[in-house]
Amino acid sequence: MEEQICFLSEKYEIDGLLGKNAGHKGVIVTHPHPLYGGDMYNHVVNSLVHVYQQKGYTTLRFNFRSVENRWDYDNGIGEQSDVLAAMSYLSDSGITQIDLAGYSFGTWINAKVGCKAHIENMIMVSPPAGFMNFEPLSPLSCLKLVITGSRDDIAPPEMLRNMMPIWNPQAAYELIEGADHFYVRHLGMLETVLNRYVTT
């Protein structure tokens, strides 16, 4: 069960949904591009939250600052502050291990935030390397898993495979056959893959 919460990121009041679980593990789940209709209620975000909650994590998803007002979009700079503010919110709640899990645009922001203190693992679902510039990025030592679909032209499989050595050569790479960027009719398979990598 998630509850509505609000936290501050710079001057912005950020709306979020917090799903509390016992224990010290938590995850921040970030959503697709706010200028193209992305928000925390996205169906892939729902799948990420569902898997992590089943594994006993406290989950925090939120709307980036520009969801309500597109003019607040900050080209990925202020949005990093939103993620850092979410991290502080979880830390202040007693969570000592925080994962970052993102879908599409959310992976870009998470990658820019990088592997800060308390970040244990990072999961990217369809990082949009065919649409947004992921270079240069410092190595992501916490990156655990990258997932994309075989028909995803926004997160092209070959492009991502070639970027894995730059991000983290130890990270796993999973391709979901037949899936496009939106995982229509493939959410079940996405959750199956996530379940193999999200540890309790």
NULUM-424363 format. One line per field, with one value per residue (C-alpha): residue number from 1; residue in one letter; x, y, z. Coordinates in Angstrom, 3 decimals. Example, Ala and Ser with C-alpha at 12.3 -4.5 7.8 and 13.67 -1.06 7.14 Angstrom:
BEGIN
num = 1;2 $
residuo = A;S $
u = 12.300;13.670 $
v = -4.500;-1.060 $
w = 7.800;7.140 $
***
This chain:
BEGIN
num = 1;2;3;4;5;6;7;8;9;10;11;12;13;14;15;16;17;18;19;20;21;22;23;24;25;26;27;28;29;30;31;32;33;34;35;36;37;38;39;40;41;42;43;44;45;46;47;48;49;50;51;52;53;54;55;56;57;58;59;60;61;62;63;64;65;66;67;68;69;70;71;72;73;74;75;76;77;78;79;80;81;82;83;84;85;86;87;88;89;90;91;92;93;94;95;96;97;98;99;100;101;102;103;104;105;106;107;108;109;110;111;112;113;114;115;116;117;118;119;120;121;122;123;124;125;126;127;128;129;130;131;132;133;134;135;136;137;138;139;140;141;142;143;144;145;146;147;148;149;150;151;152;153;154;155;156;157;158;159;160;161;162;163;164;165;166;167;168;169;170;171;172;173;174;175;176;177;178;179;180;181;182;183;184;185;186;187;188;189;190;191;192;193;194;195;196;197;198;199;200 $
residuo = M;E;E;Q;I;C;F;L;S;E;K;Y;E;I;D;G;L;L;G;K;N;A;G;H;K;G;V;I;V;T;H;P;H;P;L;Y;G;G;D;M;Y;N;H;V;V;N;S;L;V;H;V;Y;Q;Q;K;G;Y;T;T;L;R;F;N;F;R;S;V;E;N;R;W;D;Y;D;N;G;I;G;E;Q;S;D;V;L;A;A;M;S;Y;L;S;D;S;G;I;T;Q;I;D;L;A;G;Y;S;F;G;T;W;I;N;A;K;V;G;C;K;A;H;I;E;N;M;I;M;V;S;P;P;A;G;F;M;N;F;E;P;L;S;P;L;S;C;L;K;L;V;I;T;G;S;R;D;D;I;A;P;P;E;M;L;R;N;M;M;P;I;W;N;P;Q;A;A;Y;E;L;I;E;G;A;D;H;F;Y;V;R;H;L;G;M;L;E;T;V;L;N;R;Y;V;T;T $
u = 0.000;1.419;0.749;0.944;3.881;5.549;9.163;11.163;13.687;15.156;12.063;9.816;7.279;7.656;4.677;5.437;4.085;5.784;5.313;6.664;8.155;10.068;13.831;16.614;16.342;14.648;14.416;13.732;11.891;12.105;9.698;9.785;10.224;7.843;7.635;6.198;3.580;5.777;4.872;5.070;1.888;3.471;2.778;6.479;7.059;4.150;5.884;9.166;7.416;5.457;8.575;10.523;7.600;7.281;10.963;10.381;11.806;10.396;9.566;9.514;8.308;7.703;6.889;9.797;9.403;8.138;5.217;2.797;4.474;6.575;8.365;10.080;11.942;15.651;17.379;18.329;20.090;17.305;15.891;19.066;18.305;14.861;16.468;18.941;16.073;14.236;17.372;17.494;13.827;14.443;17.597;15.752;13.132;15.763;16.601;20.333;20.559;19.025;18.688;17.924;15.621;14.504;12.632;13.555;14.229;14.452;17.530;19.241;18.718;19.802;22.963;23.760;23.279;25.644;26.657;26.509;26.902;24.128;23.379;23.766;22.359;21.079;18.696;18.024;14.921;15.234;17.811;17.003;20.501;19.011;17.235;19.362;23.100;24.466;28.077;30.336;29.351;31.720;31.660;28.630;30.036;26.575;24.906;23.532;21.190;20.195;16.990;15.646;13.334;14.374;12.057;13.023;14.267;14.605;16.834;18.412;19.734;23.028;23.755;23.173;25.267;28.138;27.755;27.799;31.637;31.620;28.922;29.930;31.314;30.183;26.513;23.977;22.234;18.794;16.934;13.176;12.224;9.382;9.170;9.212;9.974;6.567;6.486;2.956;1.983;5.451;5.078;4.810;8.139;9.685;8.643;9.975;13.390;13.370;12.504;15.694;17.894;16.183;17.425;15.630 $
v = 0.000;3.361;6.673;10.109;12.149;15.445;16.552;19.615;19.760;23.248;25.496;22.746;20.656;17.170;14.796;11.142;7.761;5.896;2.170;1.284;-2.090;-3.341;-3.461;-1.177;-1.494;1.066;1.997;5.200;4.594;7.300;7.798;8.582;12.014;14.566;16.583;13.538;12.594;10.619;10.536;8.281;6.430;4.988;1.265;0.277;2.291;0.356;-2.917;-1.793;-0.744;-4.010;-6.182;-4.228;-4.245;-8.020;-8.279;-6.300;-2.926;0.422;2.110;5.794;7.063;10.718;13.214;15.236;18.994;19.593;17.133;19.839;22.685;21.929;25.280;23.930;21.329;21.787;19.645;16.971;19.296;20.182;16.703;15.304;17.454;15.832;12.379;13.542;15.032;11.694;9.944;12.289;11.612;7.859;8.236;10.396;7.630;5.149;3.495;2.722;0.919;2.691;1.337;3.439;1.968;3.961;3.639;5.575;9.247;8.196;6.085;9.132;11.132;8.232;7.778;11.470;11.170;8.188;5.866;8.154;7.048;4.666;3.656;-0.110;-1.089;0.606;-0.924;0.664;-0.262;0.955;3.739;5.990;6.133;6.504;9.677;11.237;11.682;9.248;10.264;11.139;9.264;8.130;4.379;3.245;0.809;0.247;-0.607;-4.133;-4.612;-3.073;-4.273;-3.404;-4.868;-6.352;-3.880;-0.813;1.903;4.455;2.156;0.218;-3.193;-3.016;0.522;-0.441;-3.578;-1.436;1.009;-1.636;-1.724;2.048;1.961;-1.211;-4.337;-6.420;-5.434;-7.866;-7.196;-8.660;-8.512;-9.106;-10.537;-8.747;-5.845;-2.244;0.801;0.702;-3.015;-3.467;-7.109;-7.684;-6.336;-9.870;-10.833;-7.587;-8.421;-11.973;-10.609;-8.051;-10.750;-12.608;-9.637;-7.773;-9.514;-9.696 $
w = 0.000;-1.012;0.675;-0.865;0.362;-0.489;-0.136;-1.101;-3.922;-3.989;-4.241;-5.600;-3.737;-5.178;-5.050;-4.470;-3.448;-0.615;-0.105;3.349;4.142;7.157;6.869;5.744;1.942;-0.274;-3.931;-5.817;-9.087;-11.753;-14.647;-18.405;-19.961;-18.396;-21.619;-23.416;-20.852;-18.445;-14.766;-11.724;-12.724;-15.887;-16.355;-16.476;-13.299;-11.771;-12.677;-11.123;-7.916;-7.810;-8.050;-5.451;-3.022;-3.406;-2.488;0.713;-0.309;0.722;-2.583;-3.435;-6.791;-7.508;-10.235;-11.540;-11.080;-14.628;-14.595;-13.458;-15.361;-18.439;-18.080;-14.969;-17.026;-16.325;-18.983;-16.476;-14.019;-11.604;-12.081;-10.518;-7.490;-7.375;-7.146;-4.491;-2.474;-2.729;-1.479;1.506;2.217;2.312;4.396;6.900;7.094;8.280;4.955;4.856;1.484;-1.506;-5.044;-8.113;-10.734;-13.743;-16.989;-20.134;-19.216;-15.574;-16.367;-17.876;-14.695;-12.481;-14.558;-14.129;-10.371;-10.475;-7.685;-4.675;-1.064;0.005;-3.617;-3.672;-7.066;-10.217;-12.760;-16.149;-18.138;-21.735;-21.332;-24.324;-25.817;-29.304;-28.221;-25.454;-25.004;-22.410;-23.042;-21.434;-18.297;-15.594;-14.952;-12.971;-10.434;-8.923;-12.255;-11.925;-14.873;-18.216;-19.911;-23.338;-25.962;-29.278;-31.078;-29.028;-31.390;-28.573;-26.517;-29.425;-28.339;-30.264;-29.104;-25.477;-25.803;-27.079;-24.191;-21.469;-21.247;-20.694;-18.026;-16.204;-17.898;-14.914;-15.261;-16.715;-20.017;-20.750;-24.073;-24.114;-27.487;-29.269;-26.810;-27.988;-25.839;-24.165;-23.273;-24.578;-23.871;-22.376;-18.832;-17.454;-19.011;-17.773;-14.214;-14.611;-15.597;-12.778;-10.246;-11.142;-10.293;-7.440;-4.325;-0.996 $
***
